[in-house]
Amino acid sequence: MSTPLPDLRDGEEAVTLPGPPADAALRFIGRIRTPWTRRADCPRRGDAEAGPACRLELDPLWAPALDGLAPGDAVQVLYWMHEARRDLVRQVPRHSGVKTGTFALRSPVRPNPIASSVARIIAIEGPVVTLRGLDCLDGTPLLDLKPDRSRAP
């Protein structure tokens, strides 16, 4: 059994997690490069049109998987929020101050800290994708990249 982490905000509730997190195996396909090195500096949501340019640095093994993507495409970027705690069932977000269930929030604090952002591709050079629209720390592990068909014209 793992012990809940300290540093709860007033009203937040944590649970004791059973054993180590080993229910599934994920393979990180690369790292994300952003201008943010502290969680407090990350935006709440990325801006796919005016946000800063960020990079997905894929393992070169995955470069052929980028075929069919092009500058201007909207993509869904899935990543692992590696510095997020995983034990809160209720949270008090800074923006509202209202106690809310974890699954009703987009917070990175969740049982499995998988995050998703819709971004717009600026360039693709080999295994590096430059895009706008991310909101994560520099060095965040990259899980997957998918075309975002919901924003197609």
N, C-alpha and C positions, 0 to 999 in steps of 0.2 A: 504494500500500500504506500502511495506517496502522500506526503503531507501538504496541505494547502500552503501556498506562498503568503507571506505577510503583505502589508501595504494595501489594504482594502480602503476604498473611500467609504464614507458614512453611508450605510444602507446597502452596501454590496454584500453578496453572499457567495462563499466558495464551498466546494465539496472536496472530500478526500478521494482522489482518483485511485482506482484499483490497479496495482502493479505498474510495470513500465509500459509506455506507449508502444506496443509491438503488434497491434492487430493487423497491420498491413505494411507492405513494403513499397516505398515510392522511390523512383529514380529521378534525381534532379537532372535536368537536361542542360543546365547552365546557370549563370548568375546574372543578376540585374544590376546595372550601374546607374545610379541616380545622384543628384547633388546632395542628398540628405544623409547625414551620418548620425543624427539623433532622432529618436522617435518623435520628440516634441516638435521637430522642424518639418515633419512630413505633412503635406496637405491632407485635409479630410477626404477629398476626392481629387483624382487627377483631372486635368483639363486636356482633352485630346486635340484641341485646336490651338490653345495658347500656352499650354504648360511647357516646362523646360524639356529639351531633348534629353532622352535617356537611352540606354543601350541594353539590349538583351545579348549577352555573350554566350552563345550556345557552344556546347562541346562540338568540335568539328565533325564528329560522327553524325550529328544531326543536321548538318548543312543541307544535304539533299532534300530533307523534309520541308524546307522553305520554298521549294519549287511551287509555283502557282500563286505565291503572294507577291505583291508589288507595292511601291510607294503609293500612298493615298488610301490603301485598304484599311478598313477598321478591323481590328483583331481583339479577341478576348485573351488577356494574359492571366494565367493562373500561377500563383506563387505561394510559397510557404513562409508565413510570418514567423520566422525562426526565433524572434525575441519576445513573442507574445506569451503571456501566461495562458494556461489551458483549463483552469479549474473554476471559473466563475459561472454561476447559473443565473445570477441577476447582477446588473451593472448600473452605475450611475454615470451616464455620459456627461462630459464637460459641457457640451453644447446645450443640454436640456436640464441637467440636474435632477432628472426624474428616474427613479428606480425602474428598470425595464429588463425583461427576460433576454438572455443572451441571443436566442434565436430570432428576436424581433429587432436586432441591431446589425449594422454592418461592421461592428467593431472587430479588430483583429483578435481580440480575446475570445476564444471559443475552444471547444474540445479538440478540434482539428483545425489549426489556424491556416486554413486555405483561403486565400484572398483572390479577388477577381477585379480586373480593371479593363475597361474598353479603351483601347489606345488606337492612334492612327500612325501608320508606318510612314516614315520620312525617307528611309533608305535601307537597302539590304546589300551588305558587302560580305560575301562568304558566309561565315557562321554568325555575323553580327547584324542585328536588326536595330536601327535607330528609330525611335518613335516618341510620341508625346501622349501623355494621359496617365502616367503612373503616379503612385502615392506611397511608395515603400522605401525602406532604407537601402543605401548602397550595399551591395553584396548579398541581397536577398536571393535565396535559392529559387530558381525557375522550375515550375512543374510542367507547364504545357502552354501551347499557343494555338488558338483556334480562330478561323475567320468569324467575324461577327456579321452574320447574314441579316440580323434584325435591323441593321442600319443601312442596308443596301437600298439604292434608289428604286 
